[in-house]
Amino acid sequence: MAEHEVSRPKGAYDHRLKRLRDHGMKPEYRADDIEAHKNRVADCGWGRLIFGNTFSDPEDLISVLRNEQPDRRDIAFYVRDPHVLVGSAPQELFLDPSHTYRLDLATYRPARNRRKGFTVRRLASRRDAEAINVLYGSRNMVPVSLDFFWNQMDQREMTVLVAEEDETGEIVGTAMGINHDVATNGADKGSSLWCLAVSPKARFPGIGEALVRRLAEQFKGRGIPYMDLSVMHDNTQAIALYEKLGFKRVPFFTVKMKNPINEALYAGPTVEEKLNPYATIILNEARRRGIRSEILDADGGFFRLSYGGRSIRCRESLTDFTSGVAMSICDDKSVTQRVVARAGLNIPRQILAGDAGETEAFLETHGSVVVKPARGEQGKGISIGLTELDEVQAAIEAARTFSNDVLIEECVEGDDLRLVVIDYKVVAAAIRRPAEIMGDGRNTVKDLIEAQSRRRAAATGGESRIPIDEETMRCLKGAGYDLESVLPEGKSVQVRKTANLHTGGTIHDVTGETNYTLIDAAIRAARAIEIPVTGIDLMVPSHREPDYWFIEANERPGLANHEPQPTAERFVDFLFPLSMPQSVRNAMNRNNL
């Protein structure tokens, strides 16, 4: 050892490392016994500013965040260990992608010259408050109740400034400042700047700078040592302003709740590739939960979802969890009928087309029949309500263009009820109605069909259109019309018998009104097929009554058609149960779901 070196006890280095580990680059926690200094929160109207440095227990902070009110944005600022906090509730919380900047008010110097053309002053009237909300709206910020400004805001704690044009009197800017000393009862001696907004129509430069400076001067005059702010990491224009005024970056972090207002901050960039609505609704829900998505084939609707070490391939609502056997059962409608019949479900009688004599006898027995491909989807090749032998034979030939095997089935009357089953629970029920047109006394049937088809396509992202084919022509003929007919005003005509959305059908939610026997039938059908996600189609006299006929099971039900039911949410719950918010999992456990 050199003579000039000083020997240090071995434990000194351990002590310094421990201090660095425990306190380095963290907000100081006020570890005193004063109850008024603990767990401090300030109501700001747009949400609550939660002083994370006054919370010693992360669970207490999480509990406060969970009490966020609807349409509000709470902000947990100065969170001491953000990684621990978010790790305790990753389904509900996220680390805000913002930077914290601090202005040292002890060294801050006011501007030499005042900006001209506008005046910065305190909020003073209802008109000011209304103008502030207009500015918030222009910047996608959360509006504040006018009642809050007059009856709930503590002016010792909160300062709201506006910038008013001298010539017009128009409010063109606003900023809010929080006095931490008042808000925390002395636990934190600083201050902070929030909600800086300047109108895009403002005619004069320097409005934002003037608002920031006025707050800084007010807080400096009260002996407050610093003013902090949180700014989005990519807001280069605002960051340039703050650095010009002397703000320095400090290593403090913000945590927020995952809510619709904050979605763009935690969901990540949107998927650029064009997907159909049935894939898009699932990917959007996955993004909200921080689940990674990878588009495998946009045109086919194939994608992969990954979360917590689990990776699942999907084609819309079809996943790796649906076995090849289950798919085969759904693919062949005659097999589907036999499987669910053994489970005790009611099924219409059915034969395989082929023998002309058997076909004629079946038609005579039942009077009205359905002809459909044994394999296929989206209602393609299906003809309903056939009563003449030549119609049946023509429908069989048409169906054979979709499948070599064609089924003839007794026609059962009623409403087409679709029940979406996910994880052997019915999450949505809807009546599907066939496409129809309404006469106006001027346009031809063909024009009305094309107009209605355009409307359906626009409403479904191009997924639903009314084809003009043999089935459409047959339906029109049965109603006494053809394509060139002009329907009387107010006259409605059904132009399809099938209610599939892809052929122009519409869907009407009846989830809360559906008879339990029908729900039970759908679940028993799904269990018989052993398919965890499926759309079960029943023909029912009424969705409120127990009577039904099982029609088919769809291995890839469209989840985008069942608003307001949360089908996509329940689908992602099934795939990744750990991605559910803890509060939802607790509620499901309480209800034994």
C-alpha positions in Angstrom: 0.0 0.0 0.0 1.3 3.5 -0.9 2.1 5.8 2.0 -0.5 8.4 0.9 -3.4 5.9 0.7 -5.8 5.7 3.5 -6.9 2.3 4.8 -10.7 1.8 4.9 -12.4 -0.8 7.0 -13.7 -3.7 4.9 -17.3 -3.1 6.0 -17.2 0.5 4.7 -17.5 -0.6 1.1 -20.5 -2.9 1.9 -22.2 0.0 3.7 -21.8 2.3 0.7 -23.1 -0.3 -1.7 -26.1 -0.9 0.6 -26.9 2.8 0.6 -26.6 3.0 -3.1 -28.8 0.0 -3.6 -31.4 1.3 -1.2 -31.4 5.0 -1.9 -29.5 5.7 -5.2 -31.6 7.5 -7.8 -34.8 7.2 -5.9 -37.3 9.7 -4.5 -36.7 10.1 -0.8 -39.4 8.4 1.4 -40.5 10.5 4.3 -40.1 7.8 6.9 -41.6 9.6 9.9 -44.4 8.8 12.3 -46.6 11.8 11.4 -49.8 10.3 10.2 -50.7 13.4 8.1 -47.5 12.8 6.0 -48.5 9.3 4.9 -50.3 8.2 1.7 -51.0 11.7 0.4 -53.2 12.3 -2.6 -54.3 15.5 -4.4 -57.6 15.7 -6.4 -56.8 17.7 -9.6 -60.2 17.4 -11.3 -58.9 15.3 -14.2 -57.8 12.6 -11.7 -55.7 12.4 -8.6 -52.0 13.2 -8.2 -50.8 10.4 -5.9 -47.5 11.2 -4.1 -45.8 7.8 -4.4 -43.0 9.0 -2.1 -45.4 9.1 0.9 -46.4 5.4 0.5 -44.2 3.0 2.4 -46.3 -0.1 1.4 -46.7 -0.8 -2.4 -50.0 -2.6 -1.6 -51.4 0.6 -0.2 -50.4 2.5 -3.3 -51.9 -0.2 -5.6 -55.2 -0.1 -3.5 -55.4 3.7 -4.1 -54.8 3.4 -7.8 -57.5 0.7 -8.1 -60.0 3.3 -6.8 -59.5 5.4 -9.9 -62.9 6.8 -11.0 -64.3 6.2 -14.5 -63.2 8.7 -17.1 -60.3 9.9 -14.9 -56.6 9.6 -15.2 -54.8 9.1 -11.8 -51.0 9.6 -11.8 -48.7 8.0 -9.2 -45.7 10.4 -9.1 -42.3 9.9 -7.4 -42.8 6.1 -7.2 -39.9 4.8 -5.3 -39.6 1.4 -6.8 -41.8 1.4 -9.9 -40.6 -2.0 -11.1 -41.8 -3.5 -7.8 -45.1 -1.7 -8.0 -45.9 -2.7 -11.6 -44.6 -6.2 -11.0 -47.2 -6.6 -8.2 -50.1 -5.8 -10.5 -48.9 -6.1 -14.1 -52.3 -6.7 -15.5 -53.5 -3.3 -14.1 -50.5 -1.0 -13.9 -47.9 0.2 -16.3 -44.8 2.4 -16.2 -45.7 5.6 -18.0 -43.3 6.3 -20.9 -42.6 9.8 -19.7 -39.5 11.7 -18.4 -39.4 13.8 -15.2 -37.8 17.3 -15.4 -36.9 19.6 -12.5 -36.4 23.4 -12.4 -34.3 24.5 -9.5 -36.2 27.6 -8.3 -33.3 28.8 -6.2 -31.2 29.5 -9.3 -34.1 30.3 -11.7 -34.1 33.8 -13.1 -37.3 35.5 -14.5 -37.4 36.6 -18.2 -36.3 40.2 -18.8 -39.0 41.1 -21.2 -42.7 40.3 -20.9 -44.3 38.7 -24.0 -46.8 41.0 -25.8 -50.3 40.4 -27.2 -51.6 38.3 -24.3 -51.9 38.3 -20.5 -51.3 35.4 -18.1 -53.7 35.4 -15.1 -55.5 33.1 -12.7 -58.7 31.3 -13.6 -61.5 33.7 -12.8 -64.8 32.8 -14.4 -67.0 30.0 -15.7 -66.1 31.1 -19.2 -62.4 30.5 -18.3 -63.2 27.0 -17.1 -65.2 26.2 -20.2 -62.3 27.5 -22.4 -59.8 25.3 -20.4 -61.9 22.2 -21.2 -61.9 23.1 -24.9 -58.1 23.4 -24.7 -57.9 20.0 -22.9 -60.1 18.4 -25.6 -57.8 19.7 -28.4 -54.9 18.0 -26.7 -56.7 14.7 -25.9 -56.6 15.5 -22.2 -59.2 14.6 -19.6 -61.8 17.4 -19.0 -62.5 18.8 -15.6 -66.0 19.3 -14.1 -66.8 23.0 -13.9 -68.1 22.3 -10.4 -64.6 21.2 -9.4 -63.1 24.6 -10.2 -65.7 26.5 -8.1 -66.5 24.2 -5.2 -63.7 21.6 -4.8 -60.4 23.1 -5.8 -58.2 24.3 -2.9 -56.5 27.4 -4.2 -53.8 27.2 -1.6 -52.9 23.8 -3.1 -53.6 24.3 -6.7 -53.0 27.2 -9.1 -54.8 27.3 -12.5 -53.5 29.9 -15.0 -54.9 31.0 -18.3 -53.4 33.0 -21.2 -55.8 35.5 -22.6 -55.4 37.4 -25.9 -55.5 41.1 -25.1 -57.3 42.1 -28.3 -60.0 39.3 -28.5 -60.2 38.1 -25.0 -59.9 34.5 -26.2 -58.3 32.0 -23.8 -55.4 30.5 -25.8 -53.4 28.6 -23.1 -53.6 27.1 -19.6 -51.4 25.5 -17.0 -51.9 24.0 -13.6 -49.5 24.0 -10.7 -49.6 21.9 -7.5 -48.0 23.1 -4.2 -46.7 19.9 -2.7 -46.2 21.4 0.7 -49.9 22.1 1.0 -51.0 18.9 -0.8 -48.9 16.6 1.5 -49.2 18.5 4.8 -45.5 19.2 4.6 -44.3 15.7 3.6 -43.0 17.0 0.3 -41.7 20.6 0.0 -41.7 20.9 -3.8 -44.2 21.8 -6.6 -45.1 20.5 -10.0 -46.5 21.7 -13.3 -49.4 19.9 -15.1 -51.8 20.3 -18.0 -49.8 22.8 -20.0 -51.9 23.3 -23.2 -51.8 26.0 -25.9 -54.4 26.5 -28.5 -53.3 25.5 -32.1 -55.1 28.7 -33.2 -53.0 31.0 -30.9 -51.7 34.0 -32.9 -48.8 34.9 -30.6 -45.6 33.0 -29.8 -44.3 32.3 -26.3 -47.6 31.5 -24.6 -46.4 28.1 -23.2 -43.2 29.6 -22.0 -45.0 32.5 -20.3 -47.4 30.1 -18.5 -44.4 28.0 -17.2 -42.5 31.1 -16.1 -45.5 32.5 -14.2 -45.9 29.3 -12.2 -42.2 29.2 -11.5 -42.2 32.7 -10.2 -45.2 32.2 -8.0 -43.7 29.0 -6.4 -40.3 30.7 -6.1 -42.0 33.6 -4.3 -43.4 31.2 -1.8 -40.0 29.8 -1.0 -40.6 26.4 -2.7 -37.2 25.0 -3.8 -38.1 23.3 -7.1 -40.8 22.7 -9.7 -41.1 19.3 -11.4 -43.1 18.1 -14.5 -43.7 14.9 -16.4 -43.5 15.0 -20.2 -43.8 12.2 -22.8 -40.5 10.9 -23.9 -41.1 11.7 -27.6 -42.6 15.2 -27.1 -39.4 16.9 -28.4 -41.0 20.3 -28.8 -42.1 20.5 -25.2 -38.7 19.1 -23.9 -36.9 21.7 -25.9 -38.9 24.4 -24.2 -38.3 23.0 -20.7 -34.6 22.6 -21.3 -34.4 26.2 -22.6 -36.0 27.4 -19.3 -33.4 25.5 -17.3 -35.2 22.2 -16.4 -32.9 19.2 -15.9 -33.9 15.6 -16.3 -34.2 13.7 -13.0 -34.7 9.9 -12.4 -38.2 9.9 -11.0 -41.0 7.7 -12.5 -44.7 7.7 -13.0 -47.1 4.7 -12.8 -50.7 4.7 -14.1 -53.6 2.4 -14.4 -54.4 0.5 -17.6 -57.6 2.2 -18.7 -59.1 3.3 -22.0 -57.8 6.8 -21.6 -54.2 5.6 -21.2 -54.5 2.8 -23.8 -52.1 4.3 -26.4 -49.4 4.6 -23.7 -49.3 0.9 -22.7 -50.8 -1.0 -25.7 -47.8 -0.4 -28.0 -48.0 0.5 -31.7 -51.0 -0.6 -33.7 -50.7 -3.4 -36.2 -50.2 -1.8 -39.6 -51.2 -4.9 -41.7 -54.8 -5.0 -42.8 -56.8 -7.7 -41.0 -60.4 -8.6 -41.1 -62.7 -7.4 -38.2 -62.7 -10.9 -36.6 -58.9 -10.9 -36.2 -58.6 -7.2 -35.4 -60.9 -7.3 -32.4 -58.8 -10.0 -30.8 -55.5 -8.3 -31.5 -56.8 -5.0 -30.1 -57.8 -6.7 -26.9 -54.4 -8.5 -26.7 -52.5 -5.2 -27.2 -54.5 -3.6 -24.3 -53.1 -6.2 -22.0 -49.5 -6.1 -23.2 -49.7 -9.4 -25.1 -47.3 -9.6 -28.0 -48.8 -10.2 -31.4 -47.2 -11.4 -34.6 -49.1 -11.4 -37.9 -48.4 -14.6 -39.7 -50.7 -14.1 -42.7 -52.9 -11.0 -42.8 -55.1 -12.2 -45.7 -56.0 -15.4 -44.0 -56.4 -13.9 -40.5 -53.5 -15.9 -39.0 -51.5 -14.4 -36.1 -49.6 -15.5 -33.0 -50.1 -14.2 -29.4 -47.4 -14.5 -26.8 -47.5 -13.8 -23.1 -45.7 -15.1 -20.0 -43.8 -17.8 -21.8 -47.0 -19.1 -23.6 -47.3 -18.7 -27.4 -50.5 -19.5 -29.2 -51.3 -19.5 -32.9 -54.7 -18.3 -34.0 -56.8 -17.9 -37.1 -59.3 -15.4 -35.9 -61.0 -17.3 -33.0 -59.6 -20.6 -34.0 -56.6 -21.5 -31.9 -54.1 -24.3 -31.2 -56.4 -25.4 -28.4 -59.0 -26.6 -30.9 -58.0 -30.2 -31.8 -57.9 -31.5 -35.4 -60.6 -34.1 -34.3 -62.9 -31.3 -33.1 -62.4 -29.4 -36.3 -63.2 -32.5 -38.3 -66.4 -33.0 -36.4 -67.5 -29.4 -37.1 -66.4 -29.6 -40.7 -68.7 -32.5 -41.6 -72.3 -31.5 -40.6 -73.6 -35.0 -40.7 -70.9 -36.1 -38.2 -71.7 -33.0 -36.0 -75.4 -34.1 -35.9 -74.5 -37.6 -34.8 -72.1 -36.5 -32.1 -74.5 -34.0 -30.5 -77.5 -36.3 -30.9 -75.6 -38.9 -28.7 -75.3 -36.1 -26.1 -79.1 -35.8 -26.0 -79.6 -32.6 -28.2 -82.6 -32.2 -30.4 -81.7 -32.4 -34.1 -83.7 -32.2 -37.3 -84.0 -35.3 -39.5 -81.4 -35.5 -42.2 -80.4 -37.7 -45.2 -77.4 -37.7 -47.6 -78.5 -36.6 -51.1 -77.9 -39.2 -53.8 -80.9 -41.5 -54.3 -83.6 -39.7 -56.2 -86.4 -41.9 -54.8 -85.2 -41.4 -51.2 -85.0 -37.6 -51.8 -88.6 -37.5 -53.1 -89.8 -39.6 -50.2 -88.0 -37.3 -47.7 -89.6 -34.2 -49.3 -93.1 -35.8 -49.2 -92.6 -36.7 -45.5 -91.5 -33.3 -44.4 -93.0 -30.9 -46.9 -90.2 -28.4 -46.7 -86.5 -29.1 -46.6 -83.1 -27.5 -46.4 -80.3 -28.4 -48.8 -76.7 -27.7 -47.7 -73.2 -28.8 -48.4 -72.0 -31.4 -45.8 -68.8 -29.3 -45.6 -68.6 -25.5 -45.8 -69.1 -22.3 -43.8 -70.5 -18.8 -44.0 -73.9 -20.1 -45.4 -72.4 -20.8 -48.8 -74.4 -23.2 -50.9 -77.4 -23.5 -48.5 -81.0 -23.4 -49.7 -83.8 -23.2 -47.2 -87.6 -23.8 -47.4 -87.6 -25.9 -50.6 -91.0 -27.5 -51.3 -90.7 -28.7 -55.0 -88.7 -31.6 -56.2 -87.1 -29.7 -59.1 -86.0 -27.0 -56.6 -84.4 -29.6 -54.4 -82.6 -31.2 -57.3 -81.3 -27.8 -58.5 -80.2 -26.9 -54.9 -78.3 -30.2 -54.7 -76.4 -29.4 -57.8 -75.6 -25.9 -56.5 -74.4 -27.3 -53.2 -72.1 -29.8 -54.9 -70.0 -26.9 -56.1 -69.0 -26.4 -52.4 -68.9 -30.1 -51.3 -69.1 -33.5 -52.9 -71.5 -34.6 -50.1 -74.8 -32.8 -49.8 -77.3 -33.0 -47.0 -81.1 -32.8 -47.2 -82.6 -31.8 -43.8 -86.1 -31.2 -42.6 -86.9 -27.5 -42.5 -87.7 -26.3 -39.0 -89.2 -22.9 -38.5 -88.1 -20.3 -36.1 -85.3 -17.8 -35.3 -81.7 -18.5 -35.9 -79.9 -18.2 -32.5 -76.1 -18.1 -32.4 -74.5 -18.8 -29.0 -70.8 -18.2 -28.6 -69.2 -20.7 -26.2 -65.7 -19.9 -24.8 -64.1 -22.3 -22.3 -67.5 -24.1 -22.1 -69.3 -20.9 -21.0 -71.8 -19.0 -23.1 -70.5 -15.5 -23.4 -72.9 -14.1 -26.0 -76.3 -15.0 -27.5 -77.8 -13.3 -30.6 -80.6 -13.7 -33.0 -79.4 -13.6 -36.6 -81.9 -12.4 -39.2 -81.6 -12.8 -42.9 -80.9 -9.9 -45.2 -84.0 -7.9 -46.2 -84.7 -4.8 -48.2 -87.2 -2.0 -47.7 -89.1 -0.5 -50.7 -89.2 3.2 -51.4 -91.6 3.2 -54.4 -88.8 4.4 -56.8 -85.8 2.0 -56.9 -85.8 -1.5 -58.3 -85.2 -4.6 -56.2 -81.7 -4.9 -57.7 -80.9 -1.3 -56.7 -82.2 -1.8 -53.2 -80.1 -5.0 -52.8 -77.0 -3.3 -54.0 -77.5 -0.3 -51.7 -78.2 -2.5 -48.7 -75.1 -4.7 -49.6 -72.9 -1.6 -49.6 -74.2 -0.5 -46.2 -73.6 -4.0 -44.7 -70.1 -4.1 -46.2 -69.3 -0.6 -44.8 -70.6 -1.7 -41.3 -68.5 -4.9 -41.2 -65.2 -3.9 -42.9 -66.2 -5.6 -46.1 -67.2 -8.9 -44.5 -70.9 -8.8 -45.2 -72.5 -8.5 -48.6 -75.8 -9.7 -50.2 -75.0 -12.0 -53.2 -77.3 -12.0 -56.1 -77.4 -15.7 -56.9 -79.9 -18.5 -57.3 -80.9 -18.4 -53.6 -81.6 -14.7 -53.8 -83.6 -15.2 -57.0 -85.6 -18.0 -55.5 -86.5 -15.9 -52.4 -87.6 -13.0 -54.6 -89.7 -15.3 -56.8 -91.4 -16.8 -53.7 -92.3 -13.3 -52.6 -93.7 -12.4 -56.0 -90.9 -10.2 -57.2 -87.8 -10.1 -59.5 -84.8 -7.9 -59.8 -86.5 -5.3 -61.9 -89.6 -5.0 -59.6 -90.2 -1.7 -57.9 -91.2 -2.3 -54.2 -93.9 -0.2 -52.8 -92.8 2.3 -50.2 -92.5 0.7 -46.8 -92.7 -2.9 -48.1 -90.0 -5.2 -46.7 -88.9 -8.3 -48.5 -86.5 -11.0 -47.2 -84.0 -11.7 -50.0 -82.2 -14.6 -48.3 -83.4 -17.5 -46.1 -80.0 -18.0 -44.4 -79.1 -15.5 -41.7 -75.3 -15.7 -42.0 -73.6 -12.3 -41.7 -71.4 -13.0 -44.7 -74.5 -13.0 -46.9 -76.0 -9.8 -45.5 -77.6 -11.0 -42.3 -77.9 -8.9 -39.2 -77.4 -9.8 -35.6 -79.3 -8.7 -32.5 -78.0 -9.3 -29.0 -80.3 -11.4 -26.6 -77.7 -12.6 -24.1 -79.5 -11.5 -21.0 -82.9 -12.8 -22.2 -82.0 -16.3 -23.4 -83.7 -19.3 -21.8 -81.3 -21.4 -19.7 -82.2 -24.6 -21.5 -80.8 -23.1 -24.7 -77.6 -22.0 -23.0 -77.3 -25.5 -21.5 -77.8 -27.1 -24.9 -75.0 -25.0 -26.4 -72.6 -26.0 -23.6 -73.5 -29.7 -23.9 -72.9 -29.5 -27.7 -69.5 -27.9 -27.2 -68.5 -30.5 -24.6 -69.7 -33.4 -26.8 -67.5 -32.1 -29.7 -64.7 -31.2 -27.1 -64.2 -27.8 -28.7 -63.4 -24.9 -26.3 -64.3 -22.0 -28.6 -67.3 -22.4 -30.9 -70.5 -20.8 -32.2 -73.5 -23.1 -31.7 -76.5 -22.4 -34.0 -79.9 -23.4 -32.8 -83.3 -22.8 -34.5 -85.8 -21.6 -31.8 -89.4 -20.5 -31.8 -88.3 -17.9 -29.3 -85.0 -17.3 -27.4 -87.1 -17.0 -24.3 -88.6 -20.5 -24.6 -86.8 -23.9 -24.0 -87.7 -25.5 -27.4 -84.9 -25.7 -30.0 -83.4 -27.7 -32.9 -79.6 -28.0 -33.1 -78.4 -26.8 -36.6 -74.6 -26.7 -36.6 -71.4 -25.9 -34.7 -68.8 -23.3 -36.1 -65.2 -23.9 -35.1 -64.3 -20.2 -35.9 -67.1 -18.0 -34.7 -66.9 -14.3 -35.5 -66.4 -12.4 -32.2 -66.8 -8.9 -33.8 -70.5 -9.3 -34.3 -71.7 -9.5 -30.7 -71.6 -5.9 -29.3 -72.0 -5.1 -26.5 -70.9 -8.5 -25.1 -67.2 -8.7 -24.3 -66.5 -11.7 -26.5 -62.9 -10.7 -27.3 -62.1 -10.1 -23.7 -63.4 -13.5 -22.7 -61.5 -15.1 -25.6 -58.2 -13.6 -24.4 -59.1 -14.5 -20.8 -59.3 -18.1 -22.0 -56.0 -18.0 -23.8 -54.1 -16.1 -21.2 -55.9 -16.2 -17.8 -52.9 -14.5 -16.0 -53.4 -11.4 -18.2 -56.7 -10.7 -16.5 -56.7 -7.9 -14.0 -56.5 -9.2 -10.5 -59.8 -7.6 -9.6 -61.5 -9.6 -12.4 -59.9 -12.8 -11.3 -61.0 -12.2 -7.7 -64.6 -11.5 -8.9 -64.6 -14.7 -11.0 -63.3 -16.7 -8.0 -66.0 -15.3 -5.8 -68.7 -16.3 -8.3 -67.1 -19.7 -8.9 -66.8 -18.9 -12.7 
